[in-house]
Amino acid sequence: MTDKNFELKYGQTKLSLTIPAEQVICEILGKEYPPISDLNAAVKTALMHPIDSPPLREVVRPGETAVILVSDITRIWQRMDLILPIMLDELNAAGVPDQNITILIVVGGHRLNSDEEFRMLCGETVCHRVRVMNHDAYDEPNMVYMGKTSRGTEVSLNRVVAEADRVILTGGIIYHYLVGYGGGRKSIMPGCSSIKTIRQSHLWGLGPNLGDGSNPDSISGKTKGNACNEDMVEVAAFAKPDFMINLVPNAEGKVAGIFAGNWISAWQEGVKLVDEIYGVEIPAKADIVVTTAGGYPKDINLYQTGKTMDNACYAVKRGGVVILLSECPDIYEPLEFSDWFKLGGIRMAEKALRDAFTIPGYVAFKEMECSEIATFIMITKKENKDLVEKANMIPVETMEEALKIAYEKCADAKPQFIVMPQGANTVPLTSGRPTIG
């Protein structure tokens, strides 16, 4: 009998996994896609030859003010530190000086980022050149009311964005388990929206009635008919974005594609590449799925780990087992998140969400839904035991312990495995779409 060996990312290290080859259905990997060899040249080309837009230099006018929206520390993989200097030079060449440019870290409902994290996200030189600041969704006096969406969401945006002459979006596009895909309009909603706007818009991620749970149309890879995504697009339109540059990473985390120009159509072109790389057809569901969020920073906390949990549910049989690798050095962030596991179960959580929707609450609720589909065994730090148990998962510290429990939970002496080394990004597909059970 031959074995298959895997190395799975965990924090800033790796854990080994060995399974008999005959028990492995498949390994879910993003499609191999070559990285861009000369990133600087590719960025310059994208800015000069954008999709459905004039070049960035022609979008702005001399002396105007510009705000560049940059995702927070949980999206450091987007490597804006490499792209921002080129963008600033282009703006300067068009007559927009550094003192007229603000970089807004669009944290949405996440915690504020530190000065050190600013430097990590933007680069030391950029932080010295232009003003870098956090968006604070709870700072109501700093919000400007813009109007309502067709679904009734009251739109208030950060004053810096509302008052800038030009609004430029940056970011990365990957699958997103609530609104189909990340990137694009997410820089505005939730990125720089008020907490009230965020809560109202995200409420569309639930079904219409108490007990329905999450909206079945709010899933990875779906935008049309996804009410949460469609409302988000309407919110973003109030900001009247002037330009966008988003990247798509390949399976190794390197830049595979750069999409610049119109904030809707350029983003839609990027979405096509995400589908090509990360949508993976599987031959069958597994008894045991072993998955990792992808190491730091994707497993920085349990909040971020929810994306990996959701993707794993598309690969496991209902009633099966998921072994989840997530170190979670910052497990309680955001601080509101952990309180949702004290409400007495999934039904109470859903009621509380409908009464007063919060993003951390929704993420916790989705994780509760995941643990109803399969038994989750989480490899994590010892000190995370209490919260992991409250989240209805089994905490362990080693792969050996996780495998022992997983085998005990399975009726089959030779359970079938699926391994997901890129669990936060890859979406298992059955007949071309993600399905549960």
For each residue, the residues with C-beta under 8 A, 3 or more apart:
1: 20 21 22
2: 20 21
3: 18 19 20 21
4: 18 19 20 21 24
5: 16 17 18
6: 16 17 18 19 27 290 419 421
7: 14 15 16 17 421
8: 14 15 16 17 290 292 325 419 421
9: 13 14 292 293 294 295 299 325 421
10: 13 14 15 292 295 299 325 326 327 379
11: 295 296 299 327 329
12: 295 296
13: 9 10 295
14: 7 8 9 10 295
15: 7 8 10 325 379 399
16: 5 6 7 8 399
17: 5 6 7 8 290 399 419
18: 3 4 5 6
19: 3 4 6 23 24 417 419
20: 1 2 3 4 23 24 414
21: 1 2 3 4 24
22: 1 414
23: 19 20 414 415 416 417
24: 4 19 20 21 27 416 417 418 419
25: 282 283 284 286 416 417 418
26: 282 283 418 419
27: 6 24 418 419 420 421
28: 280 282 315 418 419 420 421 422 426 428
29: 251 280 421 422 426
30: 33 250 251 277 278 280 422 425 426
31: 251 276 277 278 280
32: 250 251
33: 30 250 251 256 273 276 277
34: 37 250 256
35: 250 252 254 255 256
36: 39 42 254 255 256 257 258
37: 34
38: 41 42
39: 36 42 43 82 83 255
40: 43 44 82 86
41: 38 44 45
42: 36 38 39 45 46 255 258
43: 39 40 46 47 82 83 86 87 245 258
44: 40 41 47 48 86 90
45: 41 42 48 49
46: 42 43 49 50 245 258 259 260 261
47: 43 44 50 55 56 57 86 87 90 245 260
48: 44 45 55 56 57
49: 45 46 55
50: 46 47 53 54 55 56 243 260 261 262 266
51: 259 260 261 262 265 266 269
52: 261 262 265 266
53: 50 59 243 260 261 262 266
54: 50 58 59
55: 47 48 49 50 58 59
56: 47 48 50 59 60 87 90 91 94 168 243 260
57: 47 48 60 90 93 94
58: 54 55 94
59: 53 54 55 56 166 242 243
60: 56 57 64 66 91 94 95 96 165 166 242
61: 64 94 95 165
62: 94 95 96
63: 95 96 100
64: 60 61 95 96 100 165 166
65: 96 100 101 102 163 164 165 166
66: 60 91 96 100 101 102 164 165 166 167 168
67: 101 102 103 104 160 161 164 166 167 168
68: 84 87 101 102 103 104 168 170
69: 103 104 106 161 167 168 169 170 171 187 188 191 192
70: 80 84 103 104 105 106 121 122 170 171
71: 74 75 78 80 105 106 121 170 171 172 187 191
72: 75 105 106 107 108 110 113 117 121
73: 76 113 117 120 121 297
74: 71 110 297 300 304
75: 71 72 78 171 172
76: 73 79 120 121 297
77: 172 249 253 297 298
78: 71 75 170 171 172 247
79: 76 82 83 247 255
80: 70 71 83 84 121 122 170
81: 84 120 121 122 123 126
82: 39 40 43 79 85 123
83: 39 43 79 80 86 87 170 245 247
84: 68 70 80 81 87 88 103 122 123 126 170
85: 82 88 89 123 125 126
86: 40 43 44 47 83 89 90
87: 43 47 56 68 83 84 90 91 168 170 245
88: 84 85 91 92 98 101 126 129 130
89: 85 86 92 93
90: 44 47 56 57 86 87 93 94
91: 56 60 66 87 88 94 96 101
92: 88 89 95 96 97 98
93: 57 89 90
94: 56 57 58 60 61 62 90 91
95: 60 61 62 63 64 92
96: 60 62 63 64 65 66 91 92 100 101 166
97: 92 100 101
98: 88 92 101 129 130
99: 130
100: 63 64 65 66 96 97
101: 65 66 67 68 88 91 96 97 98 130 131
102: 65 66 67 68 130 131 132 133 160 164
103: 67 68 69 70 84 122 126 130 131 132 133
104: 67 68 69 70 133 134 135 158 160 161 192
105: 70 71 72 113 118 121 132 133 134 135
106: 69 70 71 72 135 187 188 191 192
107: 72 110 111 112 113 134 135 136 137 191
108: 72 135 137 186 190 191 193 198 359
109: 137 190 195 198 334 358 359 360
110: 72 74 107 333 334
111: 107 333 334 335
112: 107 134 136
113: 72 73 105 107 117 118 121 134
114: 117 118
115: 118 119 127
116: 119 120
117: 72 73 113 114 120 121
118: 105 113 114 115 121 122 127 132
119: 115 116 122 123 124 127
120: 73 76 81 116 117
121: 70 71 72 73 76 80 81 105 113 117 118
122: 70 80 81 84 103 118 119 126 127 132
123: 81 82 84 85 119 126 127
124: 119 127 128
125: 85 128 129
126: 81 84 85 88 103 122 123 129 130 132
127: 115 118 119 122 123 124 130 132
128: 124 125
129: 88 98 125 126
130: 88 98 99 101 102 103 126 127
131: 101 102 103
132: 102 103 105 118 122 126 127
133: 102 103 104 105 160
134: 104 105 107 112 113
135: 104 105 106 107 108 158 191 192
136: 107 112 139 142
137: 107 108 109 190 193 194 195 198
138: 195
139: 136 142 143
140: 143 156 194 196
141:
142: 136 139 158 159
143: 139 140 156 157 158 159 194
144: 156 157 158 159 162 163
145: 154 155 156
146: 155 156 157 162 238 239
147: 155 238
148: 152 153 154 155
149: 152 153 155 201 231 234 235
150: 234
151: 204 227 230 231 234
152: 148 149 200
153: 148 149 197 200 201 231 234 235
154: 145 148 196 197 200
155: 145 146 147 148 149 193 197 235 238
156: 140 143 144 145 146 193 194 196 197
157: 143 144 146 161 162 188 192 193 194 197 238 239
158: 104 135 142 143 144 161 162 192 193
159: 142 143 144 162 163
160: 67 102 104 133 163 164 192
161: 67 69 104 157 158 164 167 188 192 239
162: 144 146 157 158 159 239
163: 65 144 159 160
164: 65 66 67 102 160 161 167
165: 60 61 64 65 66
166: 59 60 64 65 66 67 96 242 243
167: 66 67 69 161 164 239 240 241 242
168: 56 66 67 68 69 87 241 242 243 244 245
169: 69 184 187 188 241 243 244 245 246 263
170: 68 69 70 71 78 80 83 84 87 187 244 245 246
171: 69 70 71 75 78 182 183 184 186 187 246 247
172: 71 75 77 78 182 183 246 247 248 249
173: 181 182 183 184 246 247 248 259 267 270 271 273 274
174: 181 182 183 248 249 274 278 424 425
175: 180 181 182 220 221 274 278 307 311 425 426 427
176: 179 180 181 182 186 220 307
177: 218 219 220 306 307 310 311 366
178: 202 205 218 228 362 366
179: 176 182 186 205 218 223 226 228 229 232
180: 175 176 219 220 221 222 223 226 229 271
181: 173 174 175 176 184 220 221 223 271 274
182: 171 172 173 174 175 176 179 186
183: 171 172 173 174 186 187 246 267 270
184: 169 171 173 181 187 236 244 246 263 264 267 270
185: 188 189 232 233 235 236 263 264 267
186: 108 171 176 179 182 183 189 190 191 232
187: 69 71 106 169 170 171 183 184 191 192 236 241 244
188: 69 106 157 161 169 185 191 192 193 235 236 238 239 241
189: 185 186 193 197 198 201 232 235 236
190: 108 109 137 186 193 197 198 201 202 359
191: 69 71 106 107 108 135 186 187 188
192: 69 104 106 135 157 158 160 161 187 188 239
193: 108 137 155 156 157 158 188 189 190 197 198 201 235
194: 137 140 143 156 157 197 198
195: 109 137 138 198 199
196: 140 154 156 199 200
197: 153 154 155 156 157 189 190 193 194 200 201 235
198: 108 109 137 189 190 193 194 195 201 202 359
199: 195 196 202 203 356 357 358 359
200: 152 153 154 196 197 203 357
201: 149 153 189 190 193 197 198 204 228 231 232 235
202: 178 190 198 199 205 228 357 359 362
203: 199 200 206 353 354 357
204: 151 201 215 218 227 228 230 231
205: 178 179 202 214 215 218 228 362
206: 203 212 213 214 215 350 353 354 357 362
207: 212 213 214 215 216
208: 212
209: 212
210: 350 351 354
211: 347 350
212: 206 207 208 209 215
213: 206 207 346 350 369
214: 205 206 207 218 365 366 369
215: 204 205 206 207 212 218 226 227 228
216: 207 219
217: 222 225 226 227
218: 177 178 179 204 205 214 215 222 226 227 228 229
219: 177 180 216 222 226 434
220: 175 176 177 180 181 310 311 427 434
221: 175 180 181 275 279 427 433 434
222: 180 217 218 219 225 226 229
223: 179 180 181 226 229 230 271
224:
225: 217 222 230
226: 179 180 215 217 218 219 222 223 229 230
227: 151 204 215 217 218 230 231
228: 178 179 201 202 204 205 215 218 231 232
229: 179 180 218 222 223 226 232 233
230: 151 204 223 225 226 227 233 234
231: 149 151 153 201 204 227 228 234 235
232: 179 185 186 189 201 228 229 235 236
233: 185 229 230 236 237 264
234: 149 150 151 153 230 231 237 238
235: 149 153 155 185 188 189 193 197 201 231 232 238
236: 184 185 187 188 189 232 233 239 241 263
237: 233 234 240
238: 146 147 155 157 188 234 235
239: 146 157 161 162 167 188 192 236
240: 167 237
241: 167 168 169 187 188 236 244 263
242: 59 60 166 167 168
243: 50 53 56 59 166 168 169 260 261 263
244: 168 169 170 184 187 241 259 260 261 262 263 266 267
245: 43 46 47 83 87 168 169 170 258 259 260
246: 169 170 171 172 173 183 184 258 259 260 266 267 270
247: 78 79 83 171 172 173 255 256 257 258 259 270
248: 172 173 174 255 256 257 259 270 273 274 277
249: 77 172 174 252 253 254 255 256 425
250: 30 32 33 34 35 253 254 255 256 277
251: 29 30 31 32 33 277 278 422 425
252: 35 249
253: 77 249 250
254: 35 36 249 250
255: 35 36 39 42 79 247 248 249 250 258
256: 33 34 35 36 247 248 249 250 273 277
257: 36 247 248 270 273
258: 36 42 43 46 245 246 247 255
259: 46 51 173 244 245 246 247 248 266 267 269 270 273
260: 46 47 50 51 53 56 243 244 245 246 266
261: 46 50 51 52 53 243 244 265 266
262: 50 51 52 53 244 265 266
263: 169 184 185 236 241 243 244 266 267
264: 184 185 233 267 268
265: 51 52 261 262 268 269
266: 50 51 52 53 244 246 259 260 261 262 263 269 270
267: 173 183 184 185 244 246 259 263 264 270 271
268: 264 265 271 272
269: 51 259 265 266 272 273
270: 173 183 184 246 247 248 257 259 266 267 273 274
271: 173 180 181 223 267 268 274 275
272: 268 269 275 276
273: 33 173 248 256 257 259 269 270 276 277
274: 173 174 175 181 248 270 271 277 278 279
275: 221 271 272 278 279
276: 31 33 272 273 279
277: 30 31 33 248 250 251 256 273 274
278: 30 31 174 175 251 274 275 422 425 426 427
279: 221 274 275 276 426 427 429
280: 28 29 30 31 426 427 428 429
281: 428 429 430 432
282: 25 26 28 285 315 418 428 429 430
283: 25 26
284: 25 416
285: 282 315 316 317 320 418 430 437
286: 25 289 315 316 317 320 415 416 417 418
287: 316 317 320 321 410 412 415 416 417
288: 316 320 321 322 323 406 410 415 416 417 418
289: 286 312 315 316 320 321 322 323 374 417 418 419 420
290: 6 8 17 322 323 325 417 418 419 420
291: 308 311 312 315 322 323 324 325 419 420 421 423
292: 8 9 10 295 299 308 324 325 326 420 421 422 423
293: 9 298 299 304 305 307 308 324 325 326 423 424
294: 9 298 299 308 421 422 423 424 425
295: 9 10 11 12 13 14 292 298 299 327
296: 11 12 299 300 327 329
297: 73 74 76 77 300 304
298: 77 293 294 295 304 305 308 424
299: 9 10 11 292 293 294 295 296 304 305 308 325 326 327 328
300: 74 296 297 304 328 329 330 333
301: 304 305 328 329 330 331 332 333 337
302: 305 306 326 328 331 337 338 367 384 387 388 391
303: 306 333 334 337 360 363
304: 74 293 297 298 299 300 301 307 424
305: 293 298 299 301 302 308 309 324 326 328 367
306: 177 302 303 309 310 363 366 367 370
307: 175 176 177 293 304 310 311 424
308: 291 292 293 294 298 299 305 311 312 324 326 420 423 424
309: 305 306 312 313 322 324 366 367 370 376
310: 177 220 306 307 313 314 366 370
311: 175 177 220 291 307 308 314 315 420 423 424 425 426 427 428
312: 289 291 308 309 315 316 322 324 370 374 420 423
313: 309 310 316 322 370 373 374 436
314: 310 311 427 428 429 430 434 435 436
315: 28 282 285 286 289 291 311 312 418 420 428
316: 285 286 287 288 289 312 313 320 321 322 373 374 418
317: 285 286 287 320 374 437
318: 373 374 436 437
319: 374
320: 285 286 287 288 289 316 317 374 375 410
321: 287 288 289 316 374 375 376 377 406 409 410 415
322: 288 289 290 291 309 312 313 316 370 374 375 376 377
323: 288 289 290 291 377 379 399 402 403 406
324: 291 292 293 305 308 309 312 376 377 378 379 393 423
325: 8 9 10 15 290 291 292 293 299 378 379
326: 10 292 293 299 302 305 308 378 379 380
327: 10 11 295 296 299 380 381
328: 299 300 301 302 305 331 380 381 384
329: 11 296 300 301 381
330: 300 301 333
331: 301 302 328 338 380 381 384 387
332: 301 335 337 338 387
333: 110 111 300 301 303 330 337
334: 109 110 111 303 337 360
335: 111 332 338
336: 339 340 358 360 361
337: 301 302 303 332 333 334 340 360 361 363 364
338: 302 331 332 335 341 342 387 390
339: 336 342 343
340: 336 337 343 349 352 360 361 364 365
341: 338 364 368 387 390 391
342: 338 339 390
343: 339 340 348 349 352
344: 348
345: 348 349 368
346: 213 349 350 365 368 369 372
347: 211 350 351
348: 343 344 345 351 352
349: 340 343 345 346 352 353 361 364 365 368
350: 206 210 211 213 346 347 353 354 365
351: 210 347 348 354 355
352: 340 343 348 349 355 356 361
353: 203 206 349 350 356 357 358 361 362 365
354: 203 206 210 350 351 357
355: 351 352
356: 199 352 353
357: 199 200 202 203 206 353 354 361 362
358: 109 199 336 353 361 362
359: 108 109 190 198 199 202 362 363
360: 109 303 334 336 337 340 363 364
361: 336 337 340 349 352 353 357 358 364 365
362: 178 202 205 206 353 357 358 359 365 366
363: 303 306 337 359 360 366 367
364: 337 340 341 349 360 361 367 368 391
365: 214 340 346 349 350 353 361 362 368 369
366: 177 178 214 306 309 310 362 363 369 370
367: 302 305 306 309 363 364 370 371 391
368: 341 345 346 349 364 365 371 372 391 392
369: 213 214 346 365 366 372 373
370: 306 309 310 312 313 322 366 367 373 374 376
371: 367 368 374 375 376 391 392 393
372: 346 368 369
373: 313 316 318 369 370 436 437
374: 289 312 313 316 317 318 319 320 321 322 370 371
375: 320 321 322 371 394 409
376: 309 321 322 324 370 371 392 393 394
377: 321 322 323 324 393 394 396 402 405 406
378: 324 325 326 384 388 393 394 395 396
379: 10 15 323 324 325 326 396 397 398 399 402
380: 326 327 328 331 384 388 395 396 397
381: 327 328 329 331 384 397
382: 385 397
383:
384: 302 328 331 378 380 381 387 388 395
385: 382 388 389 395
386: 389 390
387: 302 331 332 338 341 384 390 391
388: 302 378 380 384 385 391 393 394 395
389: 385 386 392 393 394 395
390: 338 341 342 386 387
391: 302 341 364 367 368 371 387 388
392: 368 371 376 389
393: 324 371 376 377 378 388 389
394: 375 376 377 378 388 389 405
395: 378 380 384 385 388 389
396: 377 378 379 380 401 402 405
397: 379 380 381 382 401
398: 379 401 402
399: 15 16 17 323 379 402 403
400: 403 404
401: 396 397 398 404 405
402: 323 377 379 396 398 399 405 406
403: 323 399 400 406 407
404: 400 401 407 408
405: 377 394 396 401 402 408 409
406: 288 321 323 377 402 403 409 410 415
407: 403 404 410 415
408: 404 405
409: 321 375 405 406
410: 287 288 320 321 406 407 415
411:
412: 287 415 416
413:
414: 20 22 23
415: 23 286 287 288 321 406 407 410 412
416: 23 24 25 284 286 287 288 412
417: 19 23 24 25 286 287 288 289 290
418: 24 25 26 27 28 282 285 286 288 289 290 315 316 428
419: 6 8 17 19 24 26 27 28 289 290 291
420: 27 28 289 290 291 292 308 311 312 315 423 426 428
421: 6 7 8 9 27 28 29 291 292 294
422: 28 29 30 251 278 292 294 425 426
423: 291 292 293 294 308 311 312 324 420 426
424: 174 293 294 298 304 307 308 311
425: 30 174 175 249 251 278 294 311 422
426: 28 29 30 175 278 279 280 311 420 422 423
427: 175 220 221 278 279 280 311 314 434
428: 28 280 281 282 311 314 315 418 420 434
429: 279 280 281 282 314 432 433 434
430: 281 282 285 314 433 434 435
431: 435
432: 281 429
433: 221 429 430
434: 219 220 221 314 427 428 429 430
435: 314 430 431
436: 313 314 318 373
437: 285 317 318 373
